[in-house]
Structure formats: structure tokens, C-alpha cells
Amino acid sequence: MVIQPAPIKEMTSRQRVLAALRREPVDRTPVCNPTSVATVELMDLVDAPFPHANRDPAAMARLAATSYTELGFDSVMPVFSIVQESSALGCSMQWEQKDNWPTVRMNEPIWKDLDDIRIPNDFLTHPDMVCVLDAIRLLRKELGDDVAIIGKTMGPWTLGYHCFGVEPFLLMSLDDPGRTMACLERMKEATVQFGLAQIDAGVDALTVPDHATGDLVSGEYYKRFLMDMHSEFVETIPVPLILHICGRTVDRMDYIARTGMAAFHFDSKNEPAESMEIVSDRISLIGNINNPETLFSKNPEDVRKEVIANLEAGVPLIGPECAIPLQTRIENLMEIPKTVRQWHNEHVHVH
Amino acid sequence: MAELSDIGNEFIRQEIEEYLERPEEIERNIELFARVRPAMQAIAAALIEGEDGEVDRLTKLALADGIEALEIMDDGLIAGMGIVGIKFREAMIFVPEVLACARAMKAGMKYIEPILSDSGVEPIAKVLMGTVKGDLHDIGKNLCIMMLRGSGFEVVDLGVDTSEDEFIDAIEEHKATILGMSALLTTTMPNMGKTIEALIDADVRDDVFVMVGGAPVTQEFADDMGADGYGKDALSCVSLAKKLAAQTA
């Protein structure tokens, strides 16, 4: 922890986010959500409702921009859900309506075994993938270099759930860990391909959701199946990577911190102070304002308390714990950057 | 009062010693396993280890030896799942292991169910389980179903994305005691309340107890919606179901 003797010159949002991801000094703690801050209210504001905003680049970019233009966050992230890759791989999709998330029909798996795994030649030119790439280009054009654009590419564990089905995939991991590892090795190609394409399109960082959550699997599972692969992503995907895993993850945070990834987006089921102690200065934490109970259900003053708890724990990037509930009120979301600014005005800069 | 040393199966003794911490659970399981015959302890041990092939073999052997199907289910399969549920609740095992144990349970139950059905033995109660409209996530629901079946309930799985009408039709068709609804998303959670209202409008609300669960669901939300109970995890779901079923006994 370095106490800055003099205030740091005011940064742009983009500079602030990238500095925090590199664990360098910042003028104030950045606010971001590496998953999604899309809400029904914001959709109405810019006429970009789901499912259209998940499938049309202009609508996607318009909705993503509201994170910066309306909410005052330091980043924008156009990939609101976690389905684009699975759509391009051939999964059966349910695109839903304005007030619900698109989902993969995981009970209609497309793969049963290692030999079934195929990354199609036209993977990156699938319309749902092109939508994301075009939206990123639009955002860069519209917002310039002032705000951080964070992309998203699904990790192989999550792709396993989508393409094999959750239960078959988890049973395979127990029955045949070697075959599971081989499957992950094949599926990771999708992660890398889409990540690199988004870098070409102009992202500053990438979120890698890979749902080896403590609600489903042990911390040792993360170490066994994913830790080395995530380290490999750091070598092969040349932007700061933000790992996202929902749920209880304290038991695997030490392993996550060893990967070399820039940041870990963590869930409210994990105490900020405890999490910070485990990861120390090896990885930046992002989070971890509770979604269903606080942002969705409560009021700005409750949001404020959680933001302050995270700031006081030293969490270097503040934001919701995951993709926010679509019916979340804007006033609750705006409270996050408002509280961060006020807190910084009242405290010495300690980073 | 039975003691740990009264349990002949070494694996079961170790499971109780190593994984059970609550005094009432330790006492209950020692009493149970000290009472049941060695063949049942062996079935329970194989189930806890997720050895579906072994459970299959031992169940057939027990039936061939003249042991009653109900005893095999209660003292072997359900007894084993009881330990599995505790270990899962305490995060000593995780979903892959539970899935393997559920597979082992199923391996035994495929011989037991037809016998019990033919002899008119009733389950504890019948439960309908479904994920609400718009929600395709079912791992939580499926874990609850495994635990419910593993505890002696009959469960009708309505699947995912279940509409209000589908829930109502299922209540009318199956004459279940309990309706369980799950949701993983805050966007679909409100459909639990809408379903309960639909049950009232269809005049079937009083025909079932309604229990709810899922990651974003809370006790407060369940109460506001008019549910009869909330289960925060699979084991709580079973406890709640037993409590609700007892109200109709």
C-alpha cells in the first residue's frame, strides 16, 4: 500500500480503470461492472430493448454506453449476457423478451464427448459474434479514449456447461478428469479466438467468466482444471484479463491470484476484507455490491453502505457483484460512483 | 443408547466420525446404523462413495437374500443419502459428488420402485418441482429433487420454463401435496408470485403447499409472495418438505 504524498492528476475513466487493473496509483477508485449494467430503465432511455440489444450492434452499443453516459461508471461493457459463443457453437438458444436474460437451453446439449467438440470455421463470423465486435467498434468510435471498453469471452468451463449440459459435464469431471481436461483444452480455443477478435475491435480489457463456482465445485477443482489454463490465457490474450466467478470463491482466491490475471470480479458471498487479505497485491479485486438483496431490492443508502465497506477494505475497483438484475433502479446504480467520489473527497488517497 | 463402535461397517463409522458435527445428527446416525443389518450398511457405504455399480449389485443381492424392498430403501439407500446431504450442506462434497451419489441411489431404486409400487407402499408425499417461466436453470431444482427422492418423496419433475398453466395442470393431474418452484434469476423470481396468484384464481391454491427456492430468493420474498415455505439449499428443501407433509398426516 503506497500513500501518495500529492494528489494524482485527474485521470480519464479509461486511464483510471487500466491503472487499477495494473495495480498502479489512481486519482480515485474506478467504478465498473465487468459483466453487465443493462437495465429495463436504461433500455427504455435509449430505445435498446432486449432481445434486440443482444443481437443488433447499434442497439448493443447504445445500451452499453449508458453505463458511462447515464450512470457515471468508468467502463462500458457491451456483452450483457454469456451466450454469444454458445450460440455460434450451435447451442439451442432462448432469446427471451425485454425483461429477461437470453439463455442457452442446456438441457438440449450439443456435445456428449470429446470428439463432438468443434469450433466452426465461421465461429467469428456468426451474426451474434459479429454483433459484439461491431458494437465494440461503434463504442470506440463514439466514446473515443475517455472510457474503458471491456469485452467478454466465455471460459471453457462455462462453455462446458452450455454445450454438454451442467450435470453431464460435472459428472464427467468426476468420472473422467483426464477426458474433461482434454475437452477444456479443445474448448479454450473458442475463448482465445473471441478474445483476440475483441482486442482487434478495440477493447481495453476482457472479462473471462468461467463458472467454477463454490456453489457447484470445490476450490481444488479450480486448481486442478482451470488455474494453469487461466495462466495460459494471460500469455496468449494480450490485454488485462478479469476473471469472473459467481458465488463462494474465498477457498480458491489464492489459486486465482496465482494466475497472473489482472483482476477477479467477486461475489458478495465473499467478505471484501477477507478476500483482499487472501489475494494481497497479486490481483485486483472488482466488486462486490450485492445484486438481489441490495441493488435490486433496497435503497441508495443501503447501496452506499456496501460501497463504503468495499472502499474501506481497499477493494481497488468498485461495482456490482455480477450482471445486475434487469429491474434494478437507476438511482441505486448511480449511488455507486456518487459514493465513491464522496468517499474520496473525504479521505486521503491511499492506494 | 448405541455407540459408534456398535456400527460394524468401518467406512460408515469413519464417515460419522469425520464429517458429522451436529450432536443430534451424530446421535441419530449412530442409532440408525447401529440398528441396521450389515448388508444395509454396505449399500449405504457404496452410495456415499458414489459407486453406482456396487449399489446395483448389492441391492440385487439383498433382494435375492429375501430382504424387504422397503428395508433396503430406508436402511440402505435413504440412510446413505442422509449422510450425503449433510456433507453437501457443510461443503465437504460438492455437486459432482452429489450427482454421483444420486446416480447410485437411482441404480438401487430401479429395483426397489417397482416392488414398492406393486405392493402399494406410499412415499412420504408427492412433490411437484419446476423452474418458473423464463428460467432455464435447473441444477438447483435437480439437486432438490435428488435429495427429496433420496429421502423417500415421490417427485414429479416439471422441468424448466414452467408456465402458470403447466403448474396448475400438474396440480390437478398429480394430486400432489407440495409444489416446489425455483428461480435462479431476479428477472424470473416475480413469476413465483404470479404463479401463486394464478393458483388462487384457479381455485387450487389450497390443494398444495407451495415452497420456493433459488439463488436470489429470500425468506422475506417468499413470505411476501404468499409461499408456505422457503428452502435456502437442497437439504433445507427436504426438511421443509417433511414439515409440510407432516401437516397433512
Interface residues (C-beta under 8 A of the other chain):
Chain A: Q94 E96 D99 N100 W101 T103 V104 R105 M106 N107 V166 E167 L170 L171 S173 L174 D175 G214 D215 L216 V217 S218 Y221 R248 N291 P292 E293 F296 P325 L326 Q327
Chain B: G50 A91 F94 V95 P96 E97 L99 A100 R103 G134 D135 L136 H137 D138 I139 N142 G159 V160 D161 L185 T186 T187 T188 M189 A215 P216 T218
